[in-house]
Amino acid sequence: MDKRKLVLLHSNDMHGDFLAENKNGTDEGGVALLSGYIKKVREEEENTIYAIAGDMFRGSVIDSEYKGFSTIELMNFLAPDIVTLGNHEVDYGLAHLLFLERCAKFPIVNANMYVKTNHTRLFNPYKILNVNGLNIMFIGIITEEVLASTKSEEIIGSFVDVWDAARQTGVIIDNYKTTRIDLTVLLTHIGFEKDKELAALLDPEWGVDLIIGGHSHTLLDEPCIVNGIPIVQVGIGTDQIGRFDIMIDADEHEMLGYQWKCLPINSDLCEPDEILQEVLDSYKEETDKKYGRIVTNFKRKLTHPSRYQETELGNLFADLLQVDSSFDVMLYASGSIRLKELGPIVQYQALKECLPFNAPVYMLEVTGKQFRHMMKFMLRDEALAPDAHSEFYQVSKGVKMVYDKAKHEFEEFSLNGEEIKDDQIIKVAVQDYHFKNFDEFFDVPLEEVLANKKARMVITDDFSIFEELLSSMNQVDAKIEGRITIK
């Protein structure tokens, strides 16, 4: 038997987490340390692959200032062997993504984005990597949420459910598995729960060995086995990396066994890559000049520990957009807040990294009945389940919702101390992305809402509001007030 070892390293949802942080005298995370560990393993192990399961972009001013080009250059130095797309890879537009792909010195695979008119795939659906005689097949699958980000690009489509993703996996394997494959890996960006659904649908005859996932930011201690297939994911950022040590029978072209662990990336584990650090420092020097100024100071550090609950930062930003506004309620998307804490001194760079999505804001008029349905949909069981990845909204002052999860009913649903009546007209405001995907995110047809009154853009750039108002404020504070209570 020709037994060979393969080391498969993987990251997901790096989100511009480029810089190391010093904690108790130890540097943790950052691409220089990450690269140092990957280089160390490549020197120690003859057969090593490093894969990224989507969302390299967003979360850092170094990324946003250069619209992803800086990220691609840093990734070129990190030298992944294979990458799949995440939904945030299209944040700067599809045409820009295709330009960035040409700048990448690594292959990007995706099987389920295509041009609607002729069904042409936008990227190679798979890649077979030959590692010292071992043939490793990677197939890339992206979340249906990418369609929400490409609403303005109507010719772009995607297979939008897990069943289709499973079927396409079978089609690719049947059509392109022309050589003997030693290992087949799905490199996905659809979320942990969807990965489990996908694994359950895969025909064992297709020979999928592993699923390496992303999107839901799930940090696992051990693989989740579904239909005999290990599923792994390593949270968010660059503070950790996944590692498979796999034994392969090269004669029978099959996996004999594996060990997997999630390793912390820190200065105790490895030395930083000095070349990559030099490139990173050059970008940081430029962004520090532009983004280093102080915007304001908070009374204390404000937090946003979870996107699925009322938070201090959520209340602050929802309230700031409602200042002197013409609407009753601001529904500010929790996912727009990208840091778990901010302050007490708030630099422009930190504010920008916390709120990277400059967006217009639209005002709509909804009935009390429609608003109640919208909020019930936000609080539905599957949206609040562990590892869910759905839309949740922070609400501005004056709103009070007490929701009984067991009964699926509101015990209180009021605005400014008055219970909201079904026939009452409420002016709500939402960001552009959520306006364009209103039907999907609120389960109320936008056409039905527009029948009440035509929507109106009331803010052209929400970040400029935050910057302007916070710059004139001092000792800013915000508290949890029971605006959203889930019993």
N, C-alpha and C positions, 0 to 999 in steps of 0.2 A: 504494500500500500504506500502510495506517495502522499504522505501527510505534510501539509504546509500550514504555516501560521500567517494570518492576516491581521493587522491592527487597523481598525476603522475608527478614526476620531471624528467627532461631529459637534457642531454648534447650531443654534437657531435663535432667531429674534435678537440679533446683536444690537440693533437700533442705535447705531452710532456710539456705542459704549466703548470709546477708544482709550480713555485715560484711566490709569491706575489710581486707586485711592489708598492712602496710608491709614491703616487701622491698627492701633496699638503697636506701632513700629514695624508692621509687615505690610508690604505693598500687595494689594489685591486687585485682580482683574486688569483690563486694558489690553489693547492689541499687541503691545510690545512683549508683555509677559506671555500672552497667549501664543504668539509666534515663537517665543523662546521655548515653550514646552513642545510645540509641534516639531520644531527643528530637532530638539533633543530626542524625541521618539523616532523621528526619521533616521537619525544617526544610529540609534540603538536597535531598531527593528528593520529588517531587510524589506518587508512588504508592508507599507503603510499608506493609507488613504485618509485624506481629510476632506469632509463634506460639510456644506452649510445648507440648512433647511429653511432658507428664506428670511426676509426682513433684515437685510443688512442696513437699510436706509432709515433715516429719521431718528430724532432723539438727541441730536448734537448740533450745535451751531457750526461745527466743522463740516458736517454733512449738508445742512441747509444752505450755508453761505455759498457753497460750490455746487449746489443742486446735484449731489450724489457723485460728482466727479472725484472729489477727494476720497470718498469711500471706496470707489473702484480702485483708485491708485493704492490706497492702503491695503485693500484686499489682494491686489497684485503682489505686494510684498509678503502678505500672509500666505499666498500661494495655495489656495484650496485646489483640490483635484477635481471637484465637482460641486456645483451650486444649483439649487432650484430657486424659483421666484417666490417671493412673498407678496402679499397685497400692497405693502408700502413701497415696493419697487416701482409701482406705477404712479406714485404721488406727484412726480414732476411731469407726468404725461407719458403716453405710450411712445411717441416719437423720440422723446428724450431718452427713454429706457433703451430703445433700439440703438441709439447713438452710444449710450454707455456700454451696451453689450459689445460694441465694436472695440471699445477701449479695454475691455476685460481680457486678461491673459489666461483665463480659465473657462472651461465649458459651462454653459447654463442650459439646463434641461427643463422643459415644460411640455406636458402632453395635452393639456386641456384648455389652452387659449388659441383661438383661431379667427380668421377673417370669415365673416358670415357669408359673403357673396360666393366664395368658391371653396369654403371649408379648408383653406390652407392654414396649417399650423404656423404660429408666429415664431416658434423656437423648435429646436430638435427635441423630440419627445423623450429620447433616451440617449444614453452614452454607455458604451462598453469600454471600461478601462482595463488595459492589460498590465498587470503588475507581476513582473518576473514569471510570466507564463500562466498566471491566474487571470481568468476573464471575469470581471465584475460588472454586472449590468445595473445601471441606475435609471429609474423612470421618475420624472418630476410631475407632481400634481399640486395645483394651487386651489385655494378656497374660492367658493362662489362669491365671497365678499369683494373680490377683485372687480366684479361687474358693477358694484355700487360706486367704485372709484373711477370707472371708465364710462359713466353715463353720457358724457359729451362726445364720446367716440363710438357712435352707434354701429359701426361696422364690425366692432369687436364682440365676440361671443365667447362662451365657455360652457363646458358641460357642467351643469349647475347642481347635480346631486351626487351622492356617494355611489348610487347604483351605476350611474353613467361612468364615474371614475373607475369603478371596478371593471366594467365592461371594456373600457378603453385599455386598461392594464392588460386584459386578456388579449385584445386585438394586437397590441404592441408586441407582447411576448410571442404570440402565434406568428406574426409577420416578420419580426426582426431578430428573433433568436436563432440566427442562421449558423452560429458557431456554438461550440460547447461552452455553456456558461457555468462557472463554478459557484457564483453567488448572485442572487437577484435582490436588489434593494429598492423599495419605494421611498423616494425622498419627497416628503409631502409638506404642505403648508395649509392644512385644513383644520387643525385643532385636535386635541387628544380624543374627545368623544367621537368625532367623525373618523379618526384613525381606527378606532375600535369597530365602528360600523363597517368601514371599508374592509378591514381584515376578515370580518365574519362573512363577507360576500365573495371573497377570493376563492377561486377553484384551486384546490391543492395541486391539481395537475399543472397549473401554471408555474409552480415552483418558486413563489415569492418567499424569500427567507427572512427578511427584516423590513420593518417600517421605521424610518427615522423621521420624526415629525417636528412641527412648529406651529405657531400662530396662537395657541391658547396659553403660552408661557407656563406650561406645566412642568414642575420640577419633580422628577421621579427619583426614588431611592433604588428601585429595581425595575426591570422590564415588566410590562403588562403583556401577558400571553393571551392572544385571541386566535382561535382557529389554528393553533400551533405556531403562530407568528409572533415573535417578540416585537413590542412597540416601545420606543424610547423617545424622550424629549428632555431637554436640560434647561428649563426655565426661560430666563431672559438675560441678555447682556453677555459680558465676557468674563464674569467671575467664576465660571465653571465650564467644563468641557466633558462630553461623553466619550467613553472609550470602550470599544469592543475588542477583545482578544479572541479570535475565531480560528478554529482548526478546520481545515478543508481537506477532503480526500480528492486530490487532483486527478486520480484515475477514474473515480466514479462521478466526479464533478458534483459533490454534495457537501453540505456543512455537517461536520461531525459533532461539533459542540462549540460553546462560547462562554465567555465571562464578560460581564458588563459592569461598569461603575461610572458614577458621576464624580469627577475630580475637581476640587477647588483650584483655581488658578491663582497662585500667589508666589511671593519671592522665596518661600521655603521649598517650593516644588521645582523652580527653575529660575534661570537668569533671563532678564529681558533681552530681546533682539535689539542690539544697539543701532543697526541700520534702520529698522522700522521706527525706532524711537526718534531718530534724527528727522525722518520724513514727517512724523507726527508733530514734532516740535515746531517744524517750519510752518505747518498749517496753524498750530495753536498760537504761535507768535502773531500771525496776521489777524486771527479772529479776536485775540485778546485786545489788540489795539482798538478794534471796532466795538467790541461787546463788553469791555471790562468796566465800564462806568456803573455807578450805583444808581438805581432807579428810586428805591425807597427803602424803608426799614419797617419790619413788622414788630409788633409788641413782643412776639415770641415766635418760635418756629411753628408754622401751620402745616397740617398734614392732609394727605389723600391716600390712606392705607389700602383702600379697595375701590374699584370703580362701581361696585354694586351696592353702595350705601351712601347716605348723606355724609359729606365730608366738610372739613373746615375750608379747604381750598375751593371745593365745589361751591359752597355757599358764597364765598368771597367773589369768585368770578361771575357767577350767575347774577349776584347783586350789582356788581360794577356795570354790567351790560344793561341793567334795568334803570340805572340812574338817569333821571330826566327823560325817560323813554315814553313812547306812546302805547306800549303794550302792558298787559297785566302780569304775564308770567314769562320768564325766560327759562327755556328748557336747554340747559347747557350740557353738552355731551360729556359724560364722565371720561370717555376714552380720549378726549382732547387734552386732558391733564396728564402729562407724561412723567412727572416726578411724584414720588410718594411724600416728599416734604420740601418746603421752601422757606427761606428766611433763617434768622431774623434780618440779616442784611441781604437785600435782594439786588444782585447785579443784573445788568441787562442780559448777559449770557445765560444766567440761571433762569430768568423769566422766559427767555426765548426757548430754552430747552424744555421748560415746563409746558409751554404753550406754542408748539412749533407750527400749528396749522392756522395761518392767517385766513380768515373766511368772512364772506358777507353774511349778514343775518337777515332773515325774512320774517315778516309779521303776517300771521294768518288769523282769521276769526273762526273759532270752533264753538259748537254748542257745548253746554255742560255735559250732555250725554256723550258726545264725541270725546270730550276731554277725559271723562271717566273711563271710557273704553281704552283710550290711548295709554293711560296710566296703569290700568289693569293688565294690558298687554305687556307693558314694561316689567311688571311684577309677576308675570306668569311663572309657574313652577320650573319649567325647563330653562328659563332665562336666569333663574337664581340658583340653579344646580351647581355643584362643585365642577370646576373646569368648564363652565359655560363661557361662551364668548359672544355675548349679545349686547345690544345697545341699552344703556342706562343713562338717565338724565338727572343732573342736579337742578333743583328748582329755586327760583328767587324768593325773597322774603314775602310773607303773606300767605304762602301755600302751606297747608297742613294736611297730610295724608296719613291715616293710621290704617294699615292693611292687615287683615287677618288671613294669613297664608293658608290655614287649614280650611276656612270657609270660602276662600277666594272672594272676599267682600271687603269693602271699606267700612270701618267703624266710624271714621270721620273723613270727610272730603270737603275741605273748606278753603275759602279765599278771603283774606282780611277779616277773619272771624265769622264769616257767614257761610253756611252750608251751600255748596254749589248745586243749583237746580238744573234739571235736564234741558230746559228751554233757555237758560241763561247764555248770553254771548260772551266768550272770553277771548281776549286778544293774546295769542301766544306767539313767541318768537323762537326760531330754530336756526341753526347754522346751515349754510348752503348745502353741504353734503347730506344733511338730514332732510332738508327740503326736497332735494332731488330724489331721495329714496323714502319719501314719506309713507307710501303704502306699505313698504316692507318693514319699516322701523316702528310704525305706530298702528298697523293693522286697520287703518281707516283710509279709504280711497282719497287721494289728493283731489280728484275731480269733485268728490262729494263736499270736501271742505271749501274748495274754490267757489262752489255754488253759493256759499254763505256770503263771500266777498273775495274779490281778487287779491292775491298775495302782493305784498309790497316790500321791496328791499329797504330796510331802515338803517342798516349799518353796512358800509362797504368793506370794512376791515376790522374785525373784532379785536385783533391784537393792538391796533393803534388806540383803541378805547382804553384797554388795560394800561398801556404805557402812559398815556396822557393823564389818566386819573390817578394812577399810583404815584406818578412823579410829583403830584401836588399834595400827596398825603403823607402823614407821619404816624408812627406807632400804630400801624394798621393791625386790626384784629378781626377774627371771625370765629364763631363757635358753632357746635352742633346744637340745633334748636328744636329738633323733633319735627322738621319739615316732612321727612319721610321716615315713618316708623313701620317696620315689618314685624308682626307678632307671630 
